[in-house]
Amino acid sequence: MDKQKEIRTSKFLSLVLRHKPEVIGITMDENGWVEVDELLQKMASKGKAINFEELQYIVANNNKKRFTFNEDQSLIRANQGHSIDINLALKPKSPPNILYHGTATRFLESIQQTGLEKRSRQHVHLSADKATAAMVGKRHGKLVILEIKATEMQKDGFDFFCSKNGVWLTDKVPVPYLIFPSNE
Ligand code: HQG
């Protein structure tokens, strides 16, 4: 599969598996899984045909490991990033002391007032390292990296989850747990 097709297909899979399964009329269970056979058939009927080997290649090589098969590879789902209401059924996990969130300077004023909100997604997305946070934040504009007092949040009763591809997820980050960079 050439690189262009790989990227195009990965974006289409993100659309179907995270946001709009209805664009190909596929059924998703409450945990976000769809049947691989049905996915391949319905993609083909929408002019987006790929074969099983190509799907395996994308699952294995996707730059952010966005998708996962179940054990017998009969089902597939997105690891995180959903806007539709599904339950990933992840178990709460103790986060590192500090997590990072990359965002754009234009959002800062609002974040300083309401904390980090999940917006259109199912969770607020946090990173264990600054480099990843920087990549996430740059997508939105001039980068700023916020630190999150994750252990303190957890002690105060907030749950954290870690997706299969290593993204830390939580429901919201209230202002007292955020460390904003100083202006110096
Ligand atoms: C911001 C990508 C104003 C938040 C990435 C972010 C990630 C606020 C934006 C994944 C706010 C939402 C998620 C507030 C939050 N006021 N702005 N109170 N609270 N925001 O894209 O975290 O490539 O939904 O800072 O790698 O940027 O799709 O979230 O800038 O893992 O696989 O609202 O998406 O992965 O933006 O990125 P997003 P995100 P994929």
Residues whose N, C-alpha, C, O or C-beta is under 5 A from the ligand:
A	BS01	HQG	K64 G81 G102 T103 A104 F107 S110 I111 T114 G115 L116 E117 K118 R119 R121 H125 V136 H140
